[in-house]
Amino acid sequence: MKLSISTLLALALLLPATVLAAPPNDSSALPSDRALVQALAQSDKPALEKLLDADFTWTDSAGKTLTRAEVLQTLPQPPLGQETGLQPTERTYGDVTAITAERGKVHALRIWVKRPDGWRALVYHEVTQLAEPSTSAGTGVTDCENPCKTIPYAPQNDAERAIIASWQALETGVTAHDSAAWAPHIAEEFVQVSSNSDHPINKAGRIATLDKQKLSGVGSAPPPLVSARMFDFAEAVVMTCLHQPHTGKPVHVTRLWVLQHGQWVISISYQTAIQVPAPKTP
């Protein structure tokens, strides 16, 4: 039986609104982020499972890093709870969004990536900062082989090779207390949150520290890299690392690299000292 155009249009008007509705606006990861916070607060494992990327990792304030399967097996309790009254900050670089929230000395970074079926959480990284300023003036080490010259990671493509070159150049600048050499590799909106510091550090603050170290002459070679993973997107690359400082506990670091004006620069660096035994690397 053939139906006339007018009949088809009439039938279309009777269809449920959800069928005719436009697809949801997924330009912002904030709704997904809020759903994740609520799922954790309510211990809603099925809801959480839908929001986590296959490569998802969770690093808590003690530096322990859990895989997606481990998180779903025993749901962690985030220190910021439901984040009532907090105003998360959102930074979007193409298909990657970084959302940060904090209360006092406790900070949380959540990195979301856009997959074909929507936004998925790739990284959750907690940092609890020091109550008082650190008394350490620097590492005391003046030579930098790793990561300035060599690292135990083989870049997989041109973007990763450019990022490694940028990273080695900025770490060489750190070792030499050369803020002018360090600065071109850092985004203007840069923020560093470390469990070895009592406050977040922006680009100007880090430059001031390097200049101060130059006057004092104290060695400041960065901690060698133990292992790394990189997740590549057109305008951003997420880099998760394990470092072993010259003294002290190993550190888990999440860096967000972004492509700006044709150059890869660091936008965000979250660093948590590992209080539990570090995992063995192959």
Summary of the structure (lengths in Angstrom):
residues: 282
radius of gyration: 22.1
end to end distance: 67.3
largest distance: 89.6
contacts: 841
relative contact order: 0.15
helix: 28%
strand: 33%
